[in-house]
Amino acid sequence: MDNELLRILGHNLKIERVKKDYTQEKLAEISGIQMQHISKIEKGECNIKFLTLIALLKSLNVPFEKLFNINSKN
């Protein structure tokens, strides 16, 4: 279940990034998070730190709860 939650979080993060028309490189630039780390987060391959999540949310201007919609993968 935990891995599934990480995949959902990563998927939702990617959706929000694409909506903003940001590449992973651009999001990395804006957020100060390495592009490789963003890639792993979007794939659900790593357990994201809270402060990293906050930096990404601020960079995308997305409310915290929007990424945690676990009922939908769209």
PEKAFEN-V337991 format. One line per field, one symbol per residue. phi: phi as a letter, one per 30 degrees, with the letter a starting at -180 (. if undefined). burial: 1 if it has 9 or more other C-alpha atoms within 8 Angstrom, else 0. A space follows every 50 residues. Layout:
phi: ???
burial: ???
//
This chain:
phi: .dddddddedddddedddedicddddddeddicdedddeddddicbddde ddeddddddchcdedddcdddbcc
burial: 00001111111111111100010100110010101001111111100000 011111111101000011100000
//
